[in-house]
Amino acid sequence: MSSPPTAPEPVPPIRNHYAIVAWYVGIFSFIMYIGAVLGLIAIVLGVQGLRFASRNPGSGGRVQALVGIACGLVFGGANMVAVITLILALRS
């Protein structure tokens, strides 16, 4: 007779708060008009999260920091272009 299935191992908690906040802010930086500011915040927090992860190897959060930086660059940059285009269109 086979043994009953065991529960999966729990995922270790991420102790890198910079990376987690960068991840959420980066994802929410797609919101129009405030996305440029949120994108900049996500980039700054993502870089801090990467530094924290390199100084504390057991803290984790490297992927979340990279996603925050990437989303901040893409969504924040797109929002910045959209806002500048809107301002220039309204001026003319």
Jmol script that loads the backbone (N, CA, C; Angstrom):
load data "model"
ATOM      1  N   MET A   1       0.850  -1.171   0.000  1.00  0.00           N
ATOM      2  CA  MET A   1       0.000   0.000   0.000  1.00  0.00           C
ATOM      3  C   MET A   1       0.903   1.243   0.000  1.00  0.00           C
ATOM      4  N   SER A   2       0.513   2.228  -0.758  1.00  0.00           N
ATOM      5  CA  SER A   2       1.338   3.436  -0.840  1.00  0.00           C
ATOM      6  C   SER A   2       1.002   4.383   0.312  1.00  0.00           C
ATOM      7  N   SER A   3       1.964   5.209   0.599  1.00  0.00           N
ATOM      8  CA  SER A   3       1.761   6.172   1.688  1.00  0.00           C
ATOM      9  C   SER A   3       0.912   7.334   1.187  1.00  0.00           C
ATOM     10  N   PRO A   4       0.190   8.007   2.082  1.00  0.00           N
ATOM     11  CA  PRO A   4      -0.645   9.141   1.656  1.00  0.00           C
ATOM     12  C   PRO A   4       0.235  10.286   1.160  1.00  0.00           C
ATOM     13  N   PRO A   5      -0.298  11.076   0.266  1.00  0.00           N
ATOM     14  CA  PRO A   5       0.506  12.196  -0.255  1.00  0.00           C
ATOM     15  C   PRO A   5       0.845  13.183   0.863  1.00  0.00           C
ATOM     16  N   THR A   6       2.015  13.731   0.763  1.00  0.00           N
ATOM     17  CA  THR A   6       2.453  14.700   1.768  1.00  0.00           C
ATOM     18  C   THR A   6       2.188  16.115   1.279  1.00  0.00           C
ATOM     19  N   ALA A   7       2.119  17.009   2.195  1.00  0.00           N
ATOM     20  CA  ALA A   7       1.896  18.409   1.860  1.00  0.00           C
ATOM     21  C   ALA A   7       3.150  18.989   1.218  1.00  0.00           C
ATOM     22  N   PRO A   8       2.992  19.904   0.267  1.00  0.00           N
ATOM     23  CA  PRO A   8       4.176  20.505  -0.351  1.00  0.00           C
ATOM     24  C   PRO A   8       4.936  21.361   0.656  1.00  0.00           C
ATOM     25  N   GLU A   9       6.203  21.493   0.403  1.00  0.00           N
ATOM     26  CA  GLU A   9       7.040  22.326   1.271  1.00  0.00           C
ATOM     27  C   GLU A   9       6.598  23.778   1.164  1.00  0.00           C
ATOM     28  N   PRO A  10       6.539  24.486   2.269  1.00  0.00           N
ATOM     29  CA  PRO A  10       6.144  25.898   2.198  1.00  0.00           C
ATOM     30  C   PRO A  10       7.220  26.736   1.511  1.00  0.00           C
ATOM     31  N   VAL A  11       6.775  27.760   0.830  1.00  0.00           N
ATOM     32  CA  VAL A  11       7.692  28.679   0.162  1.00  0.00           C
ATOM     33  C   VAL A  11       8.294  29.590   1.221  1.00  0.00           C
ATOM     34  N   PRO A  12       9.613  29.749   1.222  1.00  0.00           N
ATOM     35  CA  PRO A  12      10.205  30.628   2.229  1.00  0.00           C
ATOM     36  C   PRO A  12       9.759  32.073   2.012  1.00  0.00           C
ATOM     37  N   PRO A  13       9.502  32.779   3.081  1.00  0.00           N
ATOM     38  CA  PRO A  13       9.037  34.164   2.934  1.00  0.00           C
ATOM     39  C   PRO A  13      10.138  35.065   2.382  1.00  0.00           C
ATOM     40  N   ILE A  14       9.710  36.038   1.627  1.00  0.00           N
ATOM     41  CA  ILE A  14      10.648  37.024   1.098  1.00  0.00           C
ATOM     42  C   ILE A  14      10.778  38.132   2.133  1.00  0.00           C
ATOM     43  N   ARG A  15      11.984  38.411   2.516  1.00  0.00           N
ATOM     44  CA  ARG A  15      12.221  39.419   3.548  1.00  0.00           C
ATOM     45  C   ARG A  15      12.734  40.729   2.955  1.00  0.00           C
ATOM     46  N   ASN A  16      12.620  40.856   1.655  1.00  0.00           N
ATOM     47  CA  ASN A  16      13.113  42.041   0.965  1.00  0.00           C
ATOM     48  C   ASN A  16      11.909  42.935   0.657  1.00  0.00           C
ATOM     49  N   HIS A  17      11.622  43.850   1.561  1.00  0.00           N
ATOM     50  CA  HIS A  17      10.441  44.689   1.421  1.00  0.00           C
ATOM     51  C   HIS A  17      10.572  45.685   0.279  1.00  0.00           C
ATOM     52  N   TYR A  18      11.790  46.131  -0.016  1.00  0.00           N
ATOM     53  CA  TYR A  18      11.992  47.024  -1.154  1.00  0.00           C
ATOM     54  C   TYR A  18      11.530  46.358  -2.443  1.00  0.00           C
ATOM     55  N   ALA A  19      11.889  45.094  -2.616  1.00  0.00           N
ATOM     56  CA  ALA A  19      11.551  44.372  -3.836  1.00  0.00           C
ATOM     57  C   ALA A  19      10.046  44.162  -3.959  1.00  0.00           C
ATOM     58  N   ILE A  20       9.394  43.833  -2.855  1.00  0.00           N
ATOM     59  CA  ILE A  20       7.948  43.597  -2.905  1.00  0.00           C
ATOM     60  C   ILE A  20       7.205  44.885  -3.248  1.00  0.00           C
ATOM     61  N   VAL A  21       7.588  45.991  -2.628  1.00  0.00           N
ATOM     62  CA  VAL A  21       6.927  47.263  -2.920  1.00  0.00           C
ATOM     63  C   VAL A  21       7.230  47.697  -4.356  1.00  0.00           C
ATOM     64  N   ALA A  22       8.460  47.488  -4.823  1.00  0.00           N
ATOM     65  CA  ALA A  22       8.808  47.820  -6.209  1.00  0.00           C
ATOM     66  C   ALA A  22       7.955  47.024  -7.181  1.00  0.00           C
ATOM     67  N   TRP A  23       7.701  45.763  -6.856  1.00  0.00           N
ATOM     68  CA  TRP A  23       6.885  44.906  -7.711  1.00  0.00           C
ATOM     69  C   TRP A  23       5.462  45.464  -7.829  1.00  0.00           C
ATOM     70  N   TYR A  24       4.837  45.760  -6.703  1.00  0.00           N
ATOM     71  CA  TYR A  24       3.473  46.281  -6.736  1.00  0.00           C
ATOM     72  C   TYR A  24       3.401  47.656  -7.390  1.00  0.00           C
ATOM     73  N   VAL A  25       4.304  48.543  -7.038  1.00  0.00           N
ATOM     74  CA  VAL A  25       4.274  49.886  -7.616  1.00  0.00           C
ATOM     75  C   VAL A  25       4.558  49.819  -9.115  1.00  0.00           C
ATOM     76  N   GLY A  26       5.466  48.935  -9.525  1.00  0.00           N
ATOM     77  CA  GLY A  26       5.751  48.779 -10.946  1.00  0.00           C
ATOM     78  C   GLY A  26       4.549  48.285 -11.720  1.00  0.00           C
ATOM     79  N   ILE A  27       3.817  47.353 -11.145  1.00  0.00           N
ATOM     80  CA  ILE A  27       2.616  46.851 -11.824  1.00  0.00           C
ATOM     81  C   ILE A  27       1.541  47.936 -11.897  1.00  0.00           C
ATOM     82  N   PHE A  28       1.387  48.718 -10.842  1.00  0.00           N
ATOM     83  CA  PHE A  28       0.381  49.767 -10.843  1.00  0.00           C
ATOM     84  C   PHE A  28       0.819  51.020 -11.592  1.00  0.00           C
ATOM     85  N   SER A  29       2.028  51.033 -12.119  1.00  0.00           N
ATOM     86  CA  SER A  29       2.475  52.213 -12.865  1.00  0.00           C
ATOM     87  C   SER A  29       1.846  52.289 -14.251  1.00  0.00           C
ATOM     88  N   PHE A  30       0.997  51.344 -14.622  1.00  0.00           N
ATOM     89  CA  PHE A  30       0.284  51.444 -15.891  1.00  0.00           C
ATOM     90  C   PHE A  30      -0.871  52.430 -15.806  1.00  0.00           C
ATOM     91  N   ILE A  31      -1.221  52.893 -14.610  1.00  0.00           N
ATOM     92  CA  ILE A  31      -2.336  53.829 -14.430  1.00  0.00           C
ATOM     93  C   ILE A  31      -1.960  55.169 -15.067  1.00  0.00           C
ATOM     94  N   MET A  32      -2.849  55.640 -15.912  1.00  0.00           N
ATOM     95  CA  MET A  32      -2.571  56.864 -16.675  1.00  0.00           C
ATOM     96  C   MET A  32      -2.385  58.064 -15.756  1.00  0.00           C
ATOM     97  N   TYR A  33      -1.509  58.941 -16.137  1.00  0.00           N
ATOM     98  CA  TYR A  33      -1.175  60.212 -15.502  1.00  0.00           C
ATOM     99  C   TYR A  33      -0.318  60.080 -14.249  1.00  0.00           C
ATOM    100  N   ILE A  34      -0.549  59.105 -13.399  1.00  0.00           N
ATOM    101  CA  ILE A  34       0.319  58.936 -12.234  1.00  0.00           C
ATOM    102  C   ILE A  34       1.356  57.847 -12.468  1.00  0.00           C
ATOM    103  N   GLY A  35       1.255  57.188 -13.624  1.00  0.00           N
ATOM    104  CA  GLY A  35       2.159  56.087 -13.938  1.00  0.00           C
ATOM    105  C   GLY A  35       3.600  56.516 -14.079  1.00  0.00           C
ATOM    106  N   ALA A  36       3.839  57.739 -14.548  1.00  0.00           N
ATOM    107  CA  ALA A  36       5.213  58.217 -14.697  1.00  0.00           C
ATOM    108  C   ALA A  36       5.884  58.331 -13.327  1.00  0.00           C
ATOM    109  N   VAL A  37       5.162  58.844 -12.364  1.00  0.00           N
ATOM    110  CA  VAL A  37       5.706  58.975 -11.005  1.00  0.00           C
ATOM    111  C   VAL A  37       5.858  57.598 -10.362  1.00  0.00           C
ATOM    112  N   LEU A  38       4.844  56.751 -10.526  1.00  0.00           N
ATOM    113  CA  LEU A  38       4.930  55.406  -9.956  1.00  0.00           C
ATOM    114  C   LEU A  38       6.044  54.592 -10.603  1.00  0.00           C
ATOM    115  N   GLY A  39       6.263  54.787 -11.897  1.00  0.00           N
ATOM    116  CA  GLY A  39       7.352  54.096 -12.577  1.00  0.00           C
ATOM    117  C   GLY A  39       8.704  54.485 -12.027  1.00  0.00           C
ATOM    118  N   LEU A  40       8.886  55.775 -11.772  1.00  0.00           N
ATOM    119  CA  LEU A  40      10.150  56.247 -11.196  1.00  0.00           C
ATOM    120  C   LEU A  40      10.345  55.667  -9.796  1.00  0.00           C
ATOM    121  N   ILE A  41       9.296  55.636  -9.006  1.00  0.00           N
ATOM    122  CA  ILE A  41       9.378  55.055  -7.662  1.00  0.00           C
ATOM    123  C   ILE A  41       9.708  53.568  -7.741  1.00  0.00           C
ATOM    124  N   ALA A  42       9.098  52.864  -8.697  1.00  0.00           N
ATOM    125  CA  ALA A  42       9.361  51.431  -8.854  1.00  0.00           C
ATOM    126  C   ALA A  42      10.814  51.178  -9.232  1.00  0.00           C
ATOM    127  N   ILE A  43      11.372  52.018 -10.084  1.00  0.00           N
ATOM    128  CA  ILE A  43      12.772  51.847 -10.487  1.00  0.00           C
ATOM    129  C   ILE A  43      13.700  52.051  -9.294  1.00  0.00           C
ATOM    130  N   VAL A  44      13.460  53.104  -8.535  1.00  0.00           N
ATOM    131  CA  VAL A  44      14.311  53.395  -7.370  1.00  0.00           C
ATOM    132  C   VAL A  44      14.210  52.273  -6.336  1.00  0.00           C
ATOM    133  N   LEU A  45      12.985  51.851  -6.031  1.00  0.00           N
ATOM    134  CA  LEU A  45      12.815  50.779  -5.043  1.00  0.00           C
ATOM    135  C   LEU A  45      13.352  49.442  -5.558  1.00  0.00           C
ATOM    136  N   GLY A  46      13.245  49.201  -6.856  1.00  0.00           N
ATOM    137  CA  GLY A  46      13.788  47.976  -7.424  1.00  0.00           C
ATOM    138  C   GLY A  46      15.297  47.904  -7.314  1.00  0.00           C
ATOM    139  N   VAL A  47      15.952  49.030  -7.565  1.00  0.00           N
ATOM    140  CA  VAL A  47      17.414  49.069  -7.418  1.00  0.00           C
ATOM    141  C   VAL A  47      17.801  48.862  -5.955  1.00  0.00           C
ATOM    142  N   GLN A  48      17.063  49.476  -5.041  1.00  0.00           N
ATOM    143  CA  GLN A  48      17.329  49.252  -3.621  1.00  0.00           C
ATOM    144  C   GLN A  48      17.087  47.799  -3.243  1.00  0.00           C
ATOM    145  N   GLY A  49      16.056  47.188  -3.826  1.00  0.00           N
ATOM    146  CA  GLY A  49      15.774  45.783  -3.561  1.00  0.00           C
ATOM    147  C   GLY A  49      16.880  44.866  -4.067  1.00  0.00           C
ATOM    148  N   LEU A  50      17.442  45.179  -5.247  1.00  0.00           N
ATOM    149  CA  LEU A  50      18.567  44.394  -5.759  1.00  0.00           C
ATOM    150  C   LEU A  50      19.792  44.542  -4.870  1.00  0.00           C
ATOM    151  N   ARG A  51      20.050  45.743  -4.407  1.00  0.00           N
ATOM    152  CA  ARG A  51      21.186  45.957  -3.493  1.00  0.00           C
ATOM    153  C   ARG A  51      20.985  45.199  -2.188  1.00  0.00           C
ATOM    154  N   PHE A  52      19.770  45.240  -1.665  1.00  0.00           N
ATOM    155  CA  PHE A  52      19.475  44.530  -0.425  1.00  0.00           C
ATOM    156  C   PHE A  52      19.642  43.028  -0.615  1.00  0.00           C
ATOM    157  N   ALA A  53      19.188  42.511  -1.763  1.00  0.00           N
ATOM    158  CA  ALA A  53      19.314  41.075  -2.036  1.00  0.00           C
ATOM    159  C   ALA A  53      20.768  40.660  -2.190  1.00  0.00           C
ATOM    160  N   SER A  54      21.607  41.531  -2.746  1.00  0.00           N
ATOM    161  CA  SER A  54      23.018  41.167  -2.899  1.00  0.00           C
ATOM    162  C   SER A  54      23.752  41.212  -1.562  1.00  0.00           C
ATOM    163  N   ARG A  55      23.333  42.091  -0.667  1.00  0.00           N
ATOM    164  CA  ARG A  55      23.974  42.171   0.657  1.00  0.00           C
ATOM    165  C   ARG A  55      23.469  41.089   1.606  1.00  0.00           C
ATOM    166  N   ASN A  56      22.229  40.653   1.421  1.00  0.00           N
ATOM    167  CA  ASN A  56      21.596  39.640   2.272  1.00  0.00           C
ATOM    168  C   ASN A  56      21.115  38.494   1.384  1.00  0.00           C
ATOM    169  N   PRO A  57      21.977  37.528   1.102  1.00  0.00           N
ATOM    170  CA  PRO A  57      21.620  36.466   0.142  1.00  0.00           C
ATOM    171  C   PRO A  57      20.393  35.646   0.522  1.00  0.00           C
ATOM    172  N   GLY A  58      20.079  35.512   1.769  1.00  0.00           N
ATOM    173  CA  GLY A  58      18.929  34.717   2.174  1.00  0.00           C
ATOM    174  C   GLY A  58      17.615  35.466   2.137  1.00  0.00           C
ATOM    175  N   SER A  59      17.640  36.739   1.800  1.00  0.00           N
ATOM    176  CA  SER A  59      16.419  37.541   1.860  1.00  0.00           C
ATOM    177  C   SER A  59      15.497  37.304   0.675  1.00  0.00           C
ATOM    178  N   GLY A  60      16.032  36.935  -0.480  1.00  0.00           N
ATOM    179  CA  GLY A  60      15.209  36.721  -1.667  1.00  0.00           C
ATOM    180  C   GLY A  60      14.730  38.029  -2.251  1.00  0.00           C
ATOM    181  N   GLY A  61      13.818  37.937  -3.206  1.00  0.00           N
ATOM    182  CA  GLY A  61      13.216  39.129  -3.784  1.00  0.00           C
ATOM    183  C   GLY A  61      13.912  39.670  -5.008  1.00  0.00           C
ATOM    184  N   ARG A  62      14.897  38.958  -5.524  1.00  0.00           N
ATOM    185  CA  ARG A  62      15.617  39.455  -6.692  1.00  0.00           C
ATOM    186  C   ARG A  62      14.692  39.551  -7.903  1.00  0.00           C
ATOM    187  N   VAL A  63      13.871  38.540  -8.106  1.00  0.00           N
ATOM    188  CA  VAL A  63      12.965  38.537  -9.260  1.00  0.00           C
ATOM    189  C   VAL A  63      11.923  39.651  -9.127  1.00  0.00           C
ATOM    190  N   GLN A  64      11.397  39.842  -7.937  1.00  0.00           N
ATOM    191  CA  GLN A  64      10.405  40.900  -7.733  1.00  0.00           C
ATOM    192  C   GLN A  64      11.009  42.273  -7.995  1.00  0.00           C
ATOM    193  N   ALA A  65      12.261  42.473  -7.587  1.00  0.00           N
ATOM    194  CA  ALA A  65      12.920  43.750  -7.841  1.00  0.00           C
ATOM    195  C   ALA A  65      13.114  43.965  -9.338  1.00  0.00           C
ATOM    196  N   LEU A  66      13.514  42.918 -10.055  1.00  0.00           N
ATOM    197  CA  LEU A  66      13.701  43.039 -11.505  1.00  0.00           C
ATOM    198  C   LEU A  66      12.378  43.301 -12.218  1.00  0.00           C
ATOM    199  N   VAL A  67      11.308  42.661 -11.776  1.00  0.00           N
ATOM    200  CA  VAL A  67       9.992  42.910 -12.380  1.00  0.00           C
ATOM    201  C   VAL A  67       9.548  44.339 -12.098  1.00  0.00           C
ATOM    202  N   GLY A  68       9.801  44.831 -10.892  1.00  0.00           N
ATOM    203  CA  GLY A  68       9.465  46.218 -10.569  1.00  0.00           C
ATOM    204  C   GLY A  68      10.218  47.201 -11.433  1.00  0.00           C
ATOM    205  N   ILE A  69      11.503  46.943 -11.656  1.00  0.00           N
ATOM    206  CA  ILE A  69      12.301  47.827 -12.511  1.00  0.00           C
ATOM    207  C   ILE A  69      11.795  47.777 -13.951  1.00  0.00           C
ATOM    208  N   ALA A  70      11.536  46.570 -14.455  1.00  0.00           N
ATOM    209  CA  ALA A  70      11.076  46.430 -15.836  1.00  0.00           C
ATOM    210  C   ALA A  70       9.721  47.090 -16.050  1.00  0.00           C
ATOM    211  N   CYS A  71       8.780  46.853 -15.147  1.00  0.00           N
ATOM    212  CA  CYS A  71       7.459  47.476 -15.272  1.00  0.00           C
ATOM    213  C   CYS A  71       7.548  48.989 -15.122  1.00  0.00           C
ATOM    214  N   GLY A  72       8.398  49.442 -14.222  1.00  0.00           N
ATOM    215  CA  GLY A  72       8.576  50.879 -14.064  1.00  0.00           C
ATOM    216  C   GLY A  72       9.135  51.527 -15.312  1.00  0.00           C
ATOM    217  N   LEU A  73      10.081  50.859 -15.948  1.00  0.00           N
ATOM    218  CA  LEU A  73      10.651  51.397 -17.187  1.00  0.00           C
ATOM    219  C   LEU A  73       9.631  51.400 -18.320  1.00  0.00           C
ATOM    220  N   VAL A  74       8.932  50.291 -18.495  1.00  0.00           N
ATOM    221  CA  VAL A  74       8.004  50.175 -19.623  1.00  0.00           C
ATOM    222  C   VAL A  74       6.760  51.040 -19.406  1.00  0.00           C
ATOM    223  N   PHE A  75       6.048  50.790 -18.300  1.00  0.00           N
ATOM    224  CA  PHE A  75       4.794  51.505 -18.069  1.00  0.00           C
ATOM    225  C   PHE A  75       5.044  52.976 -17.724  1.00  0.00           C
ATOM    226  N   GLY A  76       6.032  53.233 -16.882  1.00  0.00           N
ATOM    227  CA  GLY A  76       6.343  54.616 -16.523  1.00  0.00           C
ATOM    228  C   GLY A  76       6.810  55.419 -17.723  1.00  0.00           C
ATOM    229  N   GLY A  77       7.656  54.794 -18.550  1.00  0.00           N
ATOM    230  CA  GLY A  77       8.120  55.480 -19.758  1.00  0.00           C
ATOM    231  C   GLY A  77       6.988  55.741 -20.732  1.00  0.00           C
ATOM    232  N   ALA A  78       6.106  54.763 -20.910  1.00  0.00           N
ATOM    233  CA  ALA A  78       4.958  54.946 -21.808  1.00  0.00           C
ATOM    234  C   ALA A  78       4.032  56.044 -21.289  1.00  0.00           C
ATOM    235  N   ASN A  79       3.826  56.087 -19.988  1.00  0.00           N
ATOM    236  CA  ASN A  79       2.990  57.145 -19.417  1.00  0.00           C
ATOM    237  C   ASN A  79       3.633  58.510 -19.564  1.00  0.00           C
ATOM    238  N   MET A  80       4.955  58.561 -19.404  1.00  0.00           N
ATOM    239  CA  MET A  80       5.640  59.834 -19.556  1.00  0.00           C
ATOM    240  C   MET A  80       5.503  60.347 -20.991  1.00  0.00           C
ATOM    241  N   VAL A  81       5.666  59.452 -21.959  1.00  0.00           N
ATOM    242  CA  VAL A  81       5.498  59.839 -23.364  1.00  0.00           C
ATOM    243  C   VAL A  81       4.061  60.287 -23.619  1.00  0.00           C
ATOM    244  N   ALA A  82       3.087  59.561 -23.060  1.00  0.00           N
ATOM    245  CA  ALA A  82       1.687  59.925 -23.260  1.00  0.00           C
ATOM    246  C   ALA A  82       1.358  61.284 -22.647  1.00  0.00           C
ATOM    247  N   VAL A  83       1.865  61.552 -21.466  1.00  0.00           N
ATOM    248  CA  VAL A  83       1.588  62.831 -20.806  1.00  0.00           C
ATOM    249  C   VAL A  83       2.253  63.981 -21.573  1.00  0.00           C
ATOM    250  N   ILE A  84       3.479  63.789 -22.017  1.00  0.00           N
ATOM    251  CA  ILE A  84       4.165  64.842 -22.787  1.00  0.00           C
ATOM    252  C   ILE A  84       3.437  65.082 -24.107  1.00  0.00           C
ATOM    253  N   THR A  85       3.006  64.016 -24.764  1.00  0.00           N
ATOM    254  CA  THR A  85       2.255  64.167 -26.018  1.00  0.00           C
ATOM    255  C   THR A  85       0.951  64.897 -25.772  1.00  0.00           C
ATOM    256  N   LEU A  86       0.255  64.586 -24.705  1.00  0.00           N
ATOM    257  CA  LEU A  86      -0.994  65.266 -24.380  1.00  0.00           C
ATOM    258  C   LEU A  86      -0.764  66.747 -24.095  1.00  0.00           C
ATOM    259  N   ILE A  87       0.273  67.048 -23.363  1.00  0.00           N
ATOM    260  CA  ILE A  87       0.570  68.468 -23.062  1.00  0.00           C
ATOM    261  C   ILE A  87       0.908  69.225 -24.333  1.00  0.00           C
ATOM    262  N   LEU A  88       1.726  68.625 -25.192  1.00  0.00           N
ATOM    263  CA  LEU A  88       2.075  69.299 -26.452  1.00  0.00           C
ATOM    264  C   LEU A  88       0.859  69.446 -27.372  1.00  0.00           C
ATOM    265  N   ALA A  89      -0.040  68.479 -27.368  1.00  0.00           N
ATOM    266  CA  ALA A  89      -1.238  68.570 -28.201  1.00  0.00           C
ATOM    267  C   ALA A  89      -2.174  69.654 -27.684  1.00  0.00           C
ATOM    268  N   LEU A  90      -2.269  69.815 -26.385  1.00  0.00           N
ATOM    269  CA  LEU A  90      -3.143  70.842 -25.823  1.00  0.00           C
ATOM    270  C   LEU A  90      -2.570  72.248 -25.992  1.00  0.00           C
ATOM    271  N   ARG A  91      -1.258  72.355 -26.115  1.00  0.00           N
ATOM    272  CA  ARG A  91      -0.631  73.673 -26.294  1.00  0.00           C
ATOM    273  C   ARG A  91      -0.831  74.209 -27.707  1.00  0.00           C
ATOM    274  N   SER A  92      -0.956  73.326 -28.669  1.00  0.00           N
ATOM    275  CA  SER A  92      -1.072  73.809 -30.055  1.00  0.00           C
ATOM    276  C   SER A  92      -2.488  73.920 -30.536  1.00  0.00           C
TER     277      SER A  92
END
end "model"
wireframe off; spacefill off
backbone 0.3
color backbone group
